[in-house]
Each structure stands twice: as C-alpha cells, then as structure tokens.
Amino acid sequence: MQSQGIPYLKGLSGKGVCIYLLSFEKKGLWKKYSKEKINKFKEELKSYNIKWYGLRYHKNPSLPATLFDIFMGSLVGWYISISKKIDIIHARTTVSAAMGYVITRVTGKKFIFDERGLTAEEYVDGGMWKKESISYKFTSYFEKIFLIKADGLILLSENIKDFLSYSDYLPRNNRNKKQSVVVIPCCVDIERFNSDKNITKKVKQEHGLTEKFVFLYVGSLGTWYLLGEMIDFFIAAKERIKDAHFLIVTHTGKKIADKYCREKGLHESNFTIIESEFEDVPYYTKLGDAGMFFIKQVLSKRSSCPTKFAEYLASSLPVIINSQIGDTDVIVKNNRLGVVIKDLNKDAYMNALNELIELLKDKDMLIERCHKVADTIFSLEVGVSKYFSIYNKVLCGREA
C-alpha cells in the first residue's frame, strides 16, 4: 500500500492519465491493515482517477507459485484491458512484464517494460540461484524477450542502458526497431524532505544527537547492503571525527543491525537504531549530517538506483557511497556531492574521510549542489514528466 510507484501514478493522473493498477499483495497486508483502512486507500486512489485491483501474492513453492500468480495476473489484466479499453500495459518488474507481455500479445495493446533490475542476475548475485539452475535459465530467457520486444523500455540508469546496448547480453536479432528507451532514476517528492531547522533541532535532542556528527543509513538490510563494511567505515571515521555517531533507520532488520554493531565492538553510545515505516523516512533523514550506503558491486547493480540516494540529496546530505552502483558514482563525482569509495578497506576509508572533511569546509555550497541535483534529476515532477513523455511516444510516436 505504500508502494513508491504510487506518487508517480498520482502525478500522471494530474496530467490526465486514467490508471488501472493491478498489484499483488502479501497475505500480511490484509492482516496488518483494517478493512476500513484498505477501503480508505482505495478511495484515495479513486480520487486521483486510479482504480486499484489487489490480488493475493503467493510465495511458496517458488516457481509454481510465481507461475500461478502470472496466470491469475494475466487473466485479470486481460479482463481489465478489454473492459476498460486500455491503451498501454505498463509492467513494473520482470514478473509483471510476463503478465503484460501475455496480455499485449493477445490484445495488441502497447507494452512498456519498466525494468527495475535484471531479475535473473539479481538472484544469482544474491546467492539465491546458480547460473546452471532451471530458474535462472527460464527467467533470463523470458526477461531478455521482454527487454527486446517491449514498445517502451524504462531503465534506472545510463549504466545499464549502455550495457544492454553494447554488450552481448541481449541477442541482436528480433529487436523492436521502434522501441523507445528512457532512463528514469528513483525519484522522490522533494517537498517532503525540505528541512525545518526547528523540528530537526528538537528531534536531535529527543534522540540524544545534539552536537554529534551523524552518519546516516536509511533502508532495508541484508543481501545487497554491506552493513559490516559501513560499520568499518564509521569506526575509521571515529578516528577523525570524535563526535561521530552512526544512525541506522530501517523498517526491517533492527536486530540484525544491533548484532552487527555489537560484534564490531561499537559501544551503544556510538550508534542508534530506529525502526521506521516508509512514510516517516523524511522525519529521520533530517537527523543526518552525511548519508551512506555500500552495496555489493555485481552485474545486477549496474541497473540500481537506490531511493535513499535521492532521499539523502533531497535532505541536503552529502553522500558516502561505493562505486559501480548504477549512475550514482558518476553523479557524485561530476557534481561534488560527497565521496565515492572504490576499495572497501581502511586506507580507502581514511582517504574518503579527508575528502569529505575538505568538502564540508564550504558546507553552504555543498548543500546547494545537493539541492540542485535533487531538483534537476531526482524530483518527482521530473520523473512524472519522463513517464508521461514515453507514454505519448509509445502511443502516438511523439514526445509529450
């Protein structure tokens, strides 16, 4: 219900787009939220001319459950597309693309594949599958078909766009010659992250962070995110910045974060872990002085654009990141928004800290650069305009 795609849909609705949203929700959703709250959410979407159809998500056994969901999604999606006279099937992620592809082959509708990451490669890189497995081969085969055949292709980074265009990853034959391709990074509502200094001061006092230099990590933990290495960086930072404090804000993994911090020898006075829901993230990003994330440097992450990256910049935070994650390193270097770490070791950390301290000498200019990039690249308005543009190009053969 708190999908990051909803703000885009609301923005597109404001441009006159009539939207029918088909999603798969985990069983826990219906238990977590009351029927009244779910109906209220439906009514809110309806006020934006968005009709929501929620189907039950099935997890186990993995492949049969996924195939069943694809079948049900294709069936319901076919009914919606015919009865509501849909023009474009916009599929977000690979499993949704399987449904969208089936529907468009039957109905002749236009097909947009909103590729959020190379799913087959992500499962291999995350250690869940092996390249020899049937699951990988099956998923990879069809994912490549969706990438080639889509009328419109939406990617998260120029990095993955170049890879798909110039590498041998995709077959060169049977390509859709008229395919429209656009890069739309994960965007945020900038206004939600505008800092109120009075509130920030009060919240820092509440959490005992006054007079501390706060290194902030926001988001989920596990699989891709290198929490151990981020803690190692913080330990190195303590040698240069004596009042340094590590703040972790997560909606999952609070126990994991606490375990990691204690195993690394951090005293409880040096770190704070806060459990937070999606809607409260802007409240906590105001507590940071620098935003961090270290992610596994693997093939699938070439298509990554962590939402937290935009959230940090929208909150005026310089960033500390590792290289080879989507376009983030290029954006940081070109705009001097923080530091990019190539090697995850203490020498690299100390060099990065020296660079960060130098950047902070002109903090006002650093904040201005962060705001400018957030506004021009990662604002929700920019993202909505790009989505609207590709809709028009796919449907009418012209830009909006």
N, C-alpha and C positions, 0 to 999 in steps of 0.2 A: 504493500500500500504506500510505501514511502520510496518507490522507485525513482531513481534520478532522471528517468525519462519523462516523468510527469510534467516538470516545468517546461520542457521543450513542447510538449503537446498543448499545454495551456497557451504558450506563446504562438504556436501555429494556429490555434483556434482564433486568436486575435487577428490573424491575417485572413480569416475567412475559410479555413480548412475544417471540414466536418470529419470527425475522427471516431472510428470504432476500434476500441482497444481490447485485444484478446490476450489474457495473461494466464500463466499457470502459478497457482499459489500453494505453498506448503500447507500441510494439514494444520500446523500450529497457528496459522493466521486466523482460522475460524475459531480457534480456542482463545487466542490472545485478545482478539477484538470482539466486542459485543456485536450482536446483530444490528443494534441501533447505530453503533459507530461505523460499521461497514456500509449501512444504508446512507448515512450522512456523507461518507466519502463518495458514494455513487452519485448522490445529489449534487455534491460539489463539482464533480466532473461533468455532470449533465448541464450545469450552469455555464460551462465552457464549451458546450456542444460536443462533449466527449461521452460516448456510450461505452460502458465497461462490461465486458464479459469475463468472469473469472472461472477458470477450470481448476480442478484438483491436480496438483503435481504429484507424480509417483516416482519414487527413488529406487526401490529395490524390487526384484533383481535388476541391476543397472540397465543392460541393453534391452531386455523385453519391456521394462517399464518405460524407457525412452521411446521405443517404437510404438507402444500403446498411446503415449501422450501425443506423438506425431500424428498417429491415425486420428485420434479424437480432435486434435487441433485443426487438422486438415479438413475434417468433416464439418466442424462448427465454422471454421474460416470460410469454407466454400459456401455454406448457407448464408453467412453474413455478406460475403462479396456479391452474391447473386441477388439476395433480397433487398440489400441496401444500395445496390448499383455502385459498388466501389470502383474507383479508377486505378488506384495504386495499392499494392500489397507491400507494406514496409516491414521487413523482418529484421528484428534486432537479435543478434547472436545466431550461431550456426544451427542449433536445434530448431529455432523459429524459422530459419531460412529453409529447412527441409519442408516444413509445412507450407510456407509461402511459395516455394518452387512448385510443389504439387498443385496447389490451388491455381497458380498462374498458368501452368501447362494445360489445365482443364478449362479454365475460363478465358484465357487470352489477355488477362489483366497485366499491367506493367508491374515489374518486380524490382524492388530495391533491397539490396542486402547490406544491412548496417553491421559490418563486421567488427565486433568488439575485441577480437583477439583470435589467433589461429588455434581453434579449439583442440584439434588433434595434437598439435605441437605443445600446447599448454599442459595437456595430460601427460605427455612424455617428459617434458621438462620438470613437471611437478612430482615425478616419480610414481604416478598412478598407473601408467601404461608403459609397455615396451613397444618399440617400433615394429617388432615382429608380431605383435598381438593383432587379432582379428578386429578388435575395437578400434585400434589406431588406423589400420588399413581401410576399414569400412568408412570411418569418419573422415579421414583425409581425402579419400576418393570423392565422396559427395561434396565435401567442403570446397574442393577445387572446382567442381562443376558449378556450384553456386557463385563462386568468385568470377568465373569466366562468363556465365550465361546471364547474370543479372543485368537489367537495363540501367540500373544505377548502383554504384558501389560507394559506400561511405566507410572511410578508414579513420583511425585515430591519430595517425602520424605520417609525416612525409617519409620517415624512415622505412615503414612497412610498404608504403606506396612504391618507393624505389626498388625495394626488394622484390615485390611481386612483378614489377615492370621489367626488371633487367636480369633477374636470376632465372635459373631453370626450374624453379619451384612449381610454376604452372606450365602445363602444356601450351605450346604456341598455336596449335591448331584449334579450330572451332571457337575462337574468341568472338565475343559480341563486338563487332566493329563500331557500333553506335553507342557503346557503353559510356555513361557519364560517371566520372570518378571525382570525389571531393573528399578533402581531409577536414574533419570536424573534431577537434580535441574535446575532452570532457570539460564542459563549461559550468559556471556557477552564477547564481544571482548575486552580483557584486554588492547590491544594497544590503543584503543580509549579513555581509561581512564588514561593513563600514564600522570602524571603531568608535565607541563612545568612551572617552577617556575617564569620565566619572564612574561609569559602570565597571570598566576594566580595573580601576584602582580598588573599587570595593570588592570585586571578585578575587583579585590577587590577595587582598587582606584575608578574605574568608578561607583561602587555601594556603595561607602562610607563605606566599610567594613574593611579597613585597621586598624590594631591594635584592631580588635574585635575578640572575640571567637565565631565562628559561629556554631550554632546548625542548622543542615540542614534537611529538609524534602523534598523529591522528589517524585512526583507521583500524582495520582488522589485522590480526596477527596470524602467522603460520604460512606454510607453503612457499610463498614468494618473498615475504618480507624478512629481512635479515636482522632480527631484533638483537641477536648476540653481537653482531658487528656494530650496530648502532650504540649499544651499551659500551662497547670498547672505545668507540669514538668519544662518547661522553666522559669516560674515565680519563682519556687523554686530555679532553677539554678542561677537566678539573685542575690540571697542572698549569694551565694558562689563565683560566678564569675561575678564581677562587670561590665566587658566589654562584657557580653554575648549578643548575637544578634540572633534572630530567622529568618532564611531564608526559605521561602516556594517556591518551584519551581513546578508548576503544569500546565498541559495543559487543565485542566478543574477545575472550582470551585474557580477562583480568588476572585469573590465577596463573596462566602461563607467563604473563609479563612479570608478576610478582616473583615467580620461581626463577626466571632468568636473572632478574636484578639481584636477587639474594645469592644465587650461585656465582655471579660475577663479583660478589663481595661488596656490593653497594650498600651503604648504611641507609636505613629507612628515611633519614633526614635529607638524603640526596635525591630521592625520587618520589613522585606522586603518581598514582594510577587512578584514573576516573573512568567509571562506566557511563557511557552516554549514548543516547539514541541519535539517529540521523539529524533530527530537527534541531538538536541542541548544540551541534558542532560549532556554529558561529559564535556561540556564547563562550566556548572554551579556547578557540583559536586566538582570541584577544589576549590570552594569558601568556602567549609565547613571545620570545624575542628572536627566535630563528626556528624555522620548520625543517624537519628531517625526514628522509626515507632512504633506505638502502634496499635494493631489490635484486634478486638473482639475475645475473647477466646471461640470459639464454635467448635463443632464437625467438620464442613466442613473445618476449617482452619488447621486441622491436616495434610491436604494434600497440604497446601500452601507453596510456596517458592517465596516470593516477589522478583521480579527482582532487586528492589532497594537495597536489601541486598547485592547482588553480585556487584552492581554498587558502593556502598559505600566502600566495601573491595578493589575493583579494583582501587579506588581512594585514597587508604591508609587511610581511615577514620575509627577510632574506632566507634563502634555502641552502641546505646542505644535502647533496644527493650523490649517488654514484653514477657512473657513465653507462651508456648503451641501453638506456631505458626510453624507448620512443624518441621523441624530439626534445626531451627535457634538458639534456646536457647542452645541446646546441642553443636552445633558448636562453639558458642561464649564462652561458659564456658570451653570447652575442650581445646580451643586454646587461651584463654585470649585475646579476640578481643574487649572487651568492657564490658558492664553491661547488665544483664537481670533482669527485674523488675517483680516480681510475683504479688504484690498487687499495684493497682493504687491509692496510697494515698501519702500525703506529707512525712510521715515518711520513706516510701519505696524510695521516690524520693531522700531524703537527704542522705540515706544510699548509694544509687546508685551513687550519685554525689561524695561522699567520695571515693568510689571505683574507679570511673573514674579518679579523680584527682590523685590518687595513681598510676594508670596505666600510666598516662601521664608523670610521673616523668622520665620514661625511654621511651621517645617518639620514638626514633630510633628503639628500639626493637619491640615496638608496631606496628609501620609501617611495619617492616619486617614480622611480623606474619600475618598482614592483607594481604600483597602481597603474601605470601606463600600459604595461604588458597585460595585466589582468583585464583592463578595459578593452584593449585592441584585439586580443587573441582569445581570451577565456570568458568573456562576458556572455551571459545567457542570450542577450539580444543578438550578438554576433552569430552564435550557434543557431538560433532560430532562423535568422536570415539565410544562412547557408542551407539549412534543411528545406526552407521554402523555395530556394533557388533550384535545388536539384529536383524537387517535385515538379516545378514548372518545366525544367529542361527535359525530364523523362517523359512528361505528359504532352508537352507542346513543342519540344525541340528548341526551347529558348530559355534564357536566363530570366529570373524574376525582375 
